[in-house]
Amino acid sequence: RDFPYDLTDPKLCMQTIAGRTINELFREHLFQLSITFHGGMEAIAYEWGAPSYLDWMSPDDEAQAQIANAYSRYAGGFGRHRPYQTGTMNDVVYFVRGGMEDWAYAGSFDPDRVIPCQPEQYGGYPKERTIYDESTLRTFNMLVETSDVKSPVRDDLGTSHDPFNTNSQGNGHISRNIRLALLALDLVQPYVSIVGANGLALRDDVVPLTYRGDRSCAYTKKIMIPPGLNDTLIEWTVGGAMSVDFTTVLFARWGDVPDIVDGASQYDPEHLGLAFRYAPAMGGTTRWHQDGPQPPPSEAISSSISTMGGDSTLGPIFRTMIDTSDFQIGETIAVIAVANVDKSWAMQPDDINPDLPPQSHIVNARTNPQWRHTQASTGKVIQGRNDWYSIPLTLVIGPMQVDEIDSPAGVSLQEGAFEISDRYRMEYGYNFEEGQDGGRDENSQRLSGGGVDENSQQLNSGGVEDDSQQSKVVGKTGGMGDGVITVVVVIIVALVSAFTVVHYKRREQLRRGLKVVMSDEDEHRFGDGTISYAEGGIDSNPDESGMELPKFSID
């Protein structure tokens, strides 16, 4: 209650260091969602909470209600504690003047209720620090009243057991509010991701600390499919939203795709040109919707999308077939999924005040392409849009055999897909062909002179022992025996180190598809890589897991 909203006395705001600190944070950022945790009851509440709007709803009431209910569902209940009730602060809690929630939401579009603060505490505070532009204060800052008792008993706090499960036996005050906060992080921006193609489950788009841009996706998210397919299966998911109002897949030859499609940016539909073909559109709901994810992830066709360790997809799985039969061996295709989401957030009840369209950043960022706000003090921008695009998937038409199979969902599928994503080269600058140093293994341990062992411990020039402790070989003076032993140990360590590196590279090449023993005879160019194969079809070579892999290499 230390903020300059719906107050009449300028001395009654910014009296605390906490209030001033929060004010400075908001002046430096364009927040879309935030949460303030309190104690004294159990509820999630939103605007309005100011007495001037006691009997009114806010212009963003629809979106606020949907988000608050999603928070409550994912937080869940435990023991005698039911899921949070939701509603406006005026209805569920009580009205206050100077509330942080109303200030953060309306301070930029309702200036008549904002006064510059002139506190006397702590040497005062410059009143110009509470004069705001039209962009800074348009945040959903929801109030979470976490507990009837402000100091709950220890047994009600919860445990670390299965903290992401609403119905976990370890649920409690702390674990359910961790989930609630993580949901807020997920909702701040919609996202679309292609997760499967032709029966092959794909790895996550987001790889930390990797470069994205200059069409790096053409190498890091790349699979080979057979030629002549009338029905190439594409599966994708949508998150960061509640409802999926429209979603589809578009595809074109990479060479025909406009330069603006770089795999790292969002873009406007008019920038895509005429090269793309579109699959039929569809709709659904995400995991945060009250109806759960639709279509459900359990219906995924591509192997292990819903179960693969670390990459499990909990959101909806949309799927469609695209016709790639007219693309020739050697051509590359860009496939992009697109979605429109949460159009219902722009709806309004009759009893709103002020009588304005939705005023928050989070609603307009996903429903209003004309919305553009630039924070005067920092130059930070929020741009509205309707369309949200995935990182493109690159399909390479390659010399592969086609097998007709029946998928678990009962769909006839011309199976054939093989991942040839070159993540090592793009992420870490490691070239398997040239055997350069400086690469990393899948656990991001740097390859030093001796490579990396199976346990991903850094190897010095002499390698690392089985127990992953550094090998120290020190020759003593004055004795032939010690010198011979030293030489023998060095040779053994060198051989073990060389075997480890060769085995490691071979294993990773087989698993990742970066290089498999190649047959010669014929060549086709794919981007800046060469795939070689034998005439008359592709030989197969089982790796150590028994998986059959085509023989080809990327140069």
Secondary structure, DSSP 8 states (H G I E B T S, - for coil): --SSBS-S-GGGSS-SHHHHHHHHHHHH---SEEEEEE-SEEEEEES--SGGGTT-B-TTHHHHHHHHHHHHHHH--BTTB---EEEEHHHHS---SS-HHHHHHHTTT-GGGB------GGG---GGGG---SSS---EEEEEEEESSSS--GGGS--SSSTT-TT-TT--HHHHHHHHHHHHHHHTS-EEEEEEETTEE---S--TT----TTTHHHHSEEEE-TT-S-EEEEEEEESSSEEEEEEEEEEEGGGS-TT--SSS---GGGGTT--EE---EEEE-TTSTT--BS-GGG--STTTTTSTT----S--EEEEE--TT--TT-EEEEEEEEEE-GGGG---SSBSS--S---HHHHHHH-TT-EEE-TTT--EEE--S-EE---EEEEE-S---EEEE-TTS-EEEE--EE---HHHHHH---TTTT-S--B-TT--B-BTTBB-TT--B-BTTBB-TTS-B------TT-HHHHHHHHHHHHHHHHHHHHHHHHHHHHHHHHHTSB-----SEEEEETTEEEEE-TTS--EEE-TT--EEE--BB-
